[in-house]
Amino acid sequence: MELHFYPGQKLLVVIDKYIVHGRFEAWGGPASIGTDPRMPEEPTWPGEYVIDKAHAYRTNTWPLSRITWGTPLRDMPGQNDVWYQLPGGKWGSAKADIGISRNDIVNLNFNLYNIRTVPRQWVFNDFGPVAIRWFKDLNGNRILDGKERLSGQMFHTTQKNEAQHTRGLPIAMVPSHGCIHLRPIDRDRLFAVGAFKPGTRFVVRKYYEKY
Amino acid sequence: MKNIKKLLIVLLVCLLPFPACLGEGLQWRHDGSVSHGQRVIQTQLQSIYEALAVNDGIFLAGYKIDKVGVNYPYIAFVDQKLEEPRYWAQSADPKQFFEFDHRVHLLDVEGTLFFFEKEEWRQAAFSLKPDSIVVHSSNFLVACRPAPLMMTDTELGCCYSPQKQWQVEVNWRSIKPAVCDGVLTVVEERGPKRIAHRIDLKSGKIVKSKQLTAPVEDACRAF
């Protein structure tokens, strides 16, 4: 099985033994470097890659992504704070650690889920519940080893699309900063057909290429 | 006679425009309690996050939380005597209280402005951008909207004045802009870089910028 992404067409094609198993809408980055002062948008870099793994991703680059999706939360209204569970079972403070207060979280949840509550789990990570990683396979063995490194770009859904999916609303796809955005249901379908199996060949086409 | 003179001086000071004078001594806590000296009352708000002390009491913004954890945004007022608080339900989360045009104003997260008059909150004739904070309100307003939290949101952070009709894009988030020595100071975040700007309040022109080489705790320490 292979994956082929045509960023200019926002199209992800799953091919197995020359048979197309599915076509999925997928949004990459812009064709040229952008101007977002937080982090400039970049193209989804054309090339041949290999799928490595899928995991709940976190990064300090984006405030909401400093906490992994699904992390248990504890509401602390008397401190205008929300605690999140740390590895080992202790609790961290969203207010102290990422500068987001309880009322910010209530407002975020209202914007996404139309209810003013503190959710039981962190559902605000920009990379959704799971990110699918790839790498450039320098030695051709389809395993991440040696000097090979995971790409900073990955397949993922967004917190907004996850909320829309949960609420049964239309999914509003948007361009990425270089990653490949998927609809939640398509991500699930791609997993189900084995498209994200580690070792799967994955090709990002040039922006002018058409399927 | 001396005591009467002292009392008159105190009264005279308290009549001067120091908003927190007669309201001073009122302390509020996030848990919804308000105290004055040893006396403490528990308001109906279970989570307070914003307040403004005024001549005769304190305005509070927070939530009443029901049994299933739904937060209902409210404003409350507690007077200096800690008598029964008054409450006003809100349709959007209150963001900030401030004084402007001789009246207490409220800005909510949607950018809607209200002013307090005759025991009611009335909607102002103009609004601000959603998620803004007011940083200057002496004769005209200057407000700032932070960089968005979500990666996919694209509206940049900015500072602006509706009355002076200027807007400057400045991508701030973790350090709140502040007026320092009469000049608006904003610490902008461009990736890992931190760049401080001094902006003229009336014109919106950036008069000075410098890249910070070390973290600062607040905007006024940037220059």
Chai-1 contact restraints between the chains, C-beta under 6 A:
chainA,res_idxA,chainB,res_idxB,connection_type,confidence,min_distance_angstrom,max_distance_angstrom,comment,restraint_id
A,P37,B,N171,contact,1.0,0.0,6.0,A-B,restraint_1
A,P37,B,R190,contact,1.0,0.0,6.0,A-B,restraint_2
A,M39,B,G191,contact,1.0,0.0,6.0,A-B,restraint_3
A,W62,B,M151,contact,1.0,0.0,6.0,A-B,restraint_4
A,P63,B,L149,contact,1.0,0.0,6.0,A-B,restraint_5
A,L64,B,L149,contact,1.0,0.0,6.0,A-B,restraint_6
A,P77,B,Q46,contact,1.0,0.0,6.0,A-B,restraint_7
A,P77,B,S47,contact,1.0,0.0,6.0,A-B,restraint_8
A,G78,B,H30,contact,1.0,0.0,6.0,A-B,restraint_9
A,G78,B,D31,contact,1.0,0.0,6.0,A-B,restraint_10
A,Q79,B,H30,contact,1.0,0.0,6.0,A-B,restraint_11
A,N80,B,H30,contact,1.0,0.0,6.0,A-B,restraint_12
A,N80,B,S47,contact,1.0,0.0,6.0,A-B,restraint_13
A,N80,B,Y49,contact,1.0,0.0,6.0,A-B,restraint_14
A,G99,B,S174,contact,1.0,0.0,6.0,A-B,restraint_15
A,N103,B,Y49,contact,1.0,0.0,6.0,A-B,restraint_16
A,V106,B,N71,contact,1.0,0.0,6.0,A-B,restraint_17
A,N107,B,D93,contact,1.0,0.0,6.0,A-B,restraint_18
A,N107,B,V109,contact,1.0,0.0,6.0,A-B,restraint_19
A,R116,B,V70,contact,1.0,0.0,6.0,A-B,restraint_20
A,R116,B,N71,contact,1.0,0.0,6.0,A-B,restraint_21
A,T117,B,G69,contact,1.0,0.0,6.0,A-B,restraint_22
A,T117,B,V70,contact,1.0,0.0,6.0,A-B,restraint_23
A,D126,B,M151,contact,1.0,0.0,6.0,A-B,restraint_24
A,T158,B,T152,contact,1.0,0.0,6.0,A-B,restraint_25
A,V174,B,T152,contact,1.0,0.0,6.0,A-B,restraint_26
